[in-house]
């Protein structure tokens, strides 16, 4: 339910962090418990906003007359900027001050949330979501470094435990709160709810949080940042546009080619620069690479599928946002049920035996959700939701250890940041890829089935577009009485056929990721680096 849950626990030690006292502003220690409050508020907003948006997407679609691609960009705009800015924001925080950057992140995120709430068009909402991602990246990069600087000894464990509980709370109540706000007030309030939280967090940060910076900080890798951002944006744009134009369209192929060239250029730049944004030598460690694959696979499979499950529950089965949120709690419950157990087992069981089986459960859960047809009800999804949620709960807590447990302390910040970046890239590319496949399948199914209905063959393209845009109810209402029932069955059948196809693709992504992690994550990598975590 949240691609960010538990992916930052290694960021307590950014480069130079072990000497943070030397980087402290003299005479300003701040208050550690108020620092915890400020960090938890920011984290709660971030995770809540990720989970809360999904259930409001169909209402946003109707209010702003958004296309299917527009909805994909509402989610991906946030993920893209979050992935692009995360490591650069960490470098800026080390140079200019973590408290300063955290406050900037809070202000940007809160202001962007207000703009999202006032959005009058899909483009305005997408741009505001992108700005949210910038603010979110800054807070992601700095939050746990602030906690690590404020707390020492056993209090640090308490602080991280409280922070973990807050992330779990955001995961659990996000869909439900999103449903309550959307059904009871308006979809705009899923964004407005961030404003008072953000203001309170800023006030606390100004008055109670101590400043710190790294005495060994290096400047941001602006060349790497620019190349990576354009490459990722080009890749996602090509995937999303392919459902409108086809994979063989010149523009789509050109964007794919540009993304490939820029990714190669990014690797070359990162290998040659003195202080790279991505230290590619980390990928020589199989366990680190395995953790990156797991992070990507988890996000590109079950988390990317959430958008399409929400559309099914609301557009096809007709549930309200609140009803949808309640049903998605089945996944949240599974996550919470095993995340606590997995957290305790991390120090006792080889990590690959948590992450690998967890991803297998995610893949199995997605396969269990398949088999939908025009007559299916939401209860068909329950077994798969439970198994998938339990799998996510097994993967999340130990996943950060695969990044930070195999590197030296001064590399922990970058390692955790790279792992977080792979999560966001997984969300962005997963939603775009699954959406393109889904859209093309639904369109083909509708055109083929409508062509067989006398007098409706010319309505095929219009009906296909209505299925994708969530307006099928209005279209059916305007059809002749004798055709309404037939078209209703056709659209449900086409939608579930498309959903079955991308559930299979998502399951394959999860299962392949599981196979890679079972082979790549090794105990000796942890032991070699002196980490205490088993592998």
C-alpha positions, 0 to 999 in steps of 0.5 A: 500500500505504500512504496515508501514504507520502511525504505529509509531506515538506513538513511540515519547515516548519510556521508559524514554523519558519523561525525555529525556533532562536529557539524552541529551549529554551536549553542543550538541543540534543539529538542529531540522529542520535538524533532521526532514530532516534526519528522513523524508529521512530515513522514505521515503526510508523505505516506498518507498522500501516496496511499490516500490518492488512489481511492480518489482517482475516479472522482478526479477523473470525472471532475477534471474530465481526465483521460486514462493517461492523465490519471497515470500522470497524476501518480507518476508525476509524483514518483518521477520527481521524488526519484529524480530529486532524492539523492540530490536533496540529500547532498544539498542537506549535507552542505547547507543544513538538514533542518533548513532543507527539511523546512524547505521540503515541508513548505514546498510539499504543503504549498504543492498540496494546496495547489493540488486541492485547487486544481482546475485541470488535469495539467495543473494537478499533474504539475502540482503533484510533480512539485509535491514530489520535489518537496517529498524528496527533500523530506525523504532525504533528510528525515531520518538523518535528523533523528539520528542526529538528535537521538543517541543510545537507547533513545535512538531505538525508541525514536525509530520505533515510533517513526516505524509505527507512524509509517504503519499507521499511515499505510493502514488508514490511508485508503480509509481516510481517503475514502472518508474525505472523498465521499464525505467532502470532496477529492480536493480534501485529500490534499487540503488535509496536508496544509494544517499538518505541514504548517504545524511541522514547519513551526515545530522545525523552526522553534525546536529542531537543531541544525546539522550539516556534514563537514565532509559534504560534497557538491551535488552531481548536477550532470547526473541529476539532469541526465537521469531525470530526462531519461526517466521522464522520457521512458515513462512518457513513451510507455504512457503514450504508447497506449494512445499511439501504439508502441510502433509510433515514431514519437514513442520509439524516439522517446524510448531511444532517447531514454536508452541513450541517456541512461548509457550517458548517465552510467558513463558520467557516474563512472567518471565523476568524483562524487557521483549521484549513484555510486555504481561500484555499489552494484558490484555487491550482489546483495546490494543489487538484489535489494535494488531489484526487490525494491523495483519489483515490489513497486512495479508489481503490487503497488503499481496494480493498486491504481487499476484495482481502484478503477475496477472497484469504483468504475466497474463494480460501482463502489464509493471511494469510502467503500473502495478504501474499506476493501483495500484495507484487506491489503493493509491488514496483511501488510501490518500483520507480517511487518512486525513479525518480519522486523523481529525476524530480520536479526535471526533469519537470513534476509533473503529468506524473508524478501524472496518468499515475500515476493513469491507471496506477492506474485502468488497473491496477484495470480490469485486475483486473476480469473475475473469475469463480467459476473465477478464480485469484489470478494473474488479479490480477497484471497489474493489481497490477503496473500499479497499484503502478507508478502509485502509485510515480509519484504518491507522491514528487511529490505533496507538492510540489503542496501545499508547492511553491506556498505561502509557507514559513510555510504549508508545514506547514498545506499538507502537513497538508491534503494528508495529511488528504485522504489519510485522508478518501479512505481513510475514505470510499472504504472506506465507499462501496466497501463499501456498494456491494459488500455490496449487490451481493453480497447481491442476487446471492446471493439471486437465485442461491440462489432458483434452487436447489431447496430452498435458497431460504429459505437465501438471507439466511443465505448472503448474510450468511455471505459478508459475514462470512467464515463461508461455509465453515462454512455450506456445511459444514452444507448437504446434500451435493448443495447444497454444490458449487452454493452454493460456486459461487454464493458465489464468483460473487456475491463476484467480481461484487461485486468487479468492480463496485467495481473499476470504481468505484475505477478511475473515481475514479482516472481522474477524479482523473487528469483533474483533476490534468492540468488543475489542476496548473500550472508557473506556480503553482510559479514564481509562489511562487518554488518550485524544483519544476516543475509 
